[in-house]
Amino acid sequence: MYIKSLQLNNFKKFRDTKVDFPADITVLKGNNEAGKSTVREALVAALFFDPTSSNVPQYIKDHQSWHTEDLYQLNISFESGGENYILEKDFEKQRVFLKNIDGDILSHDFREVSAKLEELGGYSSKELFGNLSVIFRDSLILDSKDKKKIVERMRDMVAGTSSGASISQILKKLKKGFEDLTKGLDASRPVKRENYGKIKMIEENIKELRGNLDDMKKRLSEKEQAQVIFKEFEEKLNGLEKEKDLAQREYDANKQYFIALQESEKVGKELDSVLEDVNAFDILSKEAQELQSKIKETKPVTDKELERMEDATSKIRLNRDRLEELNSRISELKDHKLTKYYPSARLTFGVSFALILLGLLGFVFKVFFVSWILLGLFAAYMFISGKYSESVGLKDLEGEKEKREKDLKEYEKELEGMLSEFNLESPAHAHEHNKHIQEMKLRLESIDKQQKTLLRGKDIKQFLQKKKELERQLGIEQAKITEEQKTEPPTTKRQHELERQLEELDKEIKKTNNKYLEAKARLEGQNISQEDITETEEKISALKTSLERLKRRAELYVVVKDVLQEAQSRSLKKTREALERMMSEYIGQITSEKYTEVRLDDEFNLEVFSPEKDDYVDVSVLSTGAIDQLYIVSRFAFVQLLYNPSIPGQTGADTQNTDGVEGLKYLRRPVMLLDDPFVNFDEERKDNMRHVLKRLSHDFQIVLFTASPGYDTWGAVVEI
């Protein structure tokens, strides 16, 4: 499955954006906050999120656009097995569909679409994809949340043998790295600062900075309060006389407002009553017109016409029954190549056979000898009456059949014409048809009574004239209210406040002047600024980011150890062999041909072949950078094993050889999302990694997210 493009509509910062993935390696480049992470999240959402959920979960709402309240729409164009597809997920309309490029819809069902994506690309779950196919910096190996699932998937694919579990050199190295990060976190007694691990050191630095930040915020708050008080009393001293004039004007305007508002409410209530009656009258009039039209178009069924329909129906049923009997009899005669049918033949044979059986019982029970007498009487009756020789000819039966078929067509045509005339499905609907007409007439009478009640003896024109007059009066009163008063209506409480304010202005001048001088003195004594606090907060934020990365790295050390120990305990032999083949292919390129082979022993210890010692040695002889690169390759190997379950020794559907690891057969082409994982690599390691990714791109689609121009030669560059 090869993803060609992604269309984002109303997804976070993107209103209407299309992102193309034109090559095996696509370098998605953009500055920080340009939207690279958003594109990565959109790819995950397009592959796994369910837009059809009746209760929209929060994780879907979290990606809602900042520009609209509507949810988003995502489209993926991809190719698989020589066919082109389009996947659309509309979270606002709660629908999903997968179709061929020629327009044939494959499915609208989310579960069916998800199953098809798993079939084409191996994408079985969001968690598995996120932990395997999305690689961040400092996150080069499997995430702990999905470790058990990954092991279970591998156990389903390959068979292994159990063996003991011992701690290898690589586990010791991981343990040491973990201790370097977490030293001092769980100490039962105080630890000297020089013995702190990286996480503990950053936590202490954050703690100190937060203490300083609290003190700075307190001082800034005091300064801001003094500044507010200073400004408040300065403005008060300069504007007391103007305030008195404004207060008087406001008081007079408010008085006019209250008078106009009271009159408007009175007229409005009367207008609402009239409007309600007029609207109700119009609704009833419209309904009456519709009913009159329907009654005029609908013709009732008379008793005579209904009797004709029922008679035709009865004749149709009788002719069909007789035709069924005739067809059976004609078929039976033709099957036995007979030209006559003897109606009494079966009766004669059946009765004779029964009497003979009873007569034989007479040798046991004498009373049954009477059956021989009855048999003779029955034979005499049939001979004398001639019934034994009664027959009906095949031509007679076929003639009757032809006549019955002709009569049936005439009755059916007659019935169809009568039903069509009244638009009925069957004669049984005639009573309902007539009942419906009567109900419409009764409703017309009811509407007329309701309209007379609404008008209360008046004409509708009088109501309309009254409505116009009330609307005119309401407009006059509302015009007296200013736009400002409509936006912020005055209150009676405000009127009383204005009266008291005019009396207290002189007293306020003296008191305000004293407080003004006090605030000025406090303001001049403070030397803190918001820039100082912002700088400290940025330092804390940067330290917290580093702390999260280190904690994440510490968790990954634990995850790597757990994964390797799990592999040791379960001894997944075929998985080990596949990993060895893939990593061995790239170890030479990673180590500049110093090492060319990788081996996993029965305990899943990672070893490399040393030409100098002519033997395998522990991977710890590699540099830290080479180990990181090897782990990246192992991530690709895990993805290939889980998403492409055909490996050496297995059989299944037709597969195709690739330019990847020799001997492997790949069913799918998974996509790998690399979120700038090489930012801490030196130039030599980056160049080695570039060549490794180029070879891996034969079997994977790789999307590299970065802000650096240093990756422009790695693949096709797409600017965000």
Secondary structure, 3 states (H helix, E strand, C coil): CEEEEEEEEEECCEEEEEEECCCCEEEEECCCCCCHHHHHHHHHHHHHCCCCCCCCCHHHHCCECCCCCCCCEEEEEEEECCEEEEEEEECCCCEEEEEECCCCEEECCHHHHHHHHHHHHCCCCHHHHHHHCEEECCECCCCHHHHHHHHHHHHHHCCCCCCCCCCCHHHHHHHHHHHHHHCCCCCCCCCCHHHCCHHHHHHHHHHHHHHHHHHHHHHHHHHHHHHHHHHHHHHHHHHHHHHHHHHHHHHHHHHHHHHHHHHHHHHHHHHHHHHHHHHHHHHHHHHHHHHHHHHHHCCCCCHHHHHHHHHHHHHHHHHHHHHHHHHHHHHHHHHCCCCEECCCHHHHHHHHHHHHHHHHHCCCCHHHHHHHHHHHHHHHHHHHHCHHHCCEEHHHHHHHHHHHHHHHHHHHHHHHHHHHHHCCCCHHHHHHHHHHHHHHHHHHHHHHHHHHHHHCCCCHHHHHHHHHHHHHHHHHHHHCCCHHHHHCCCCHHHHHHHHHHHHHHHHHHHHHHHHHHHHHHHHHCCCCCHHHHHHHHHHHHHHHHHHHHHHHHHHHHHHHHHHHHHHHHHCCHHHHHHHHHHHHHHHHHHCCCCCCCEEECCCCCEEEEECCCCEEEEHHHCCHHHHHHHHHHHHHHHHHHHHCCCCCCCCCCCCEECCCCCCCEECCCCEEEEECCCCCCCHHHHHHHHHHHHHHCCCCEEEEEECCHHHCCCCEEEEC
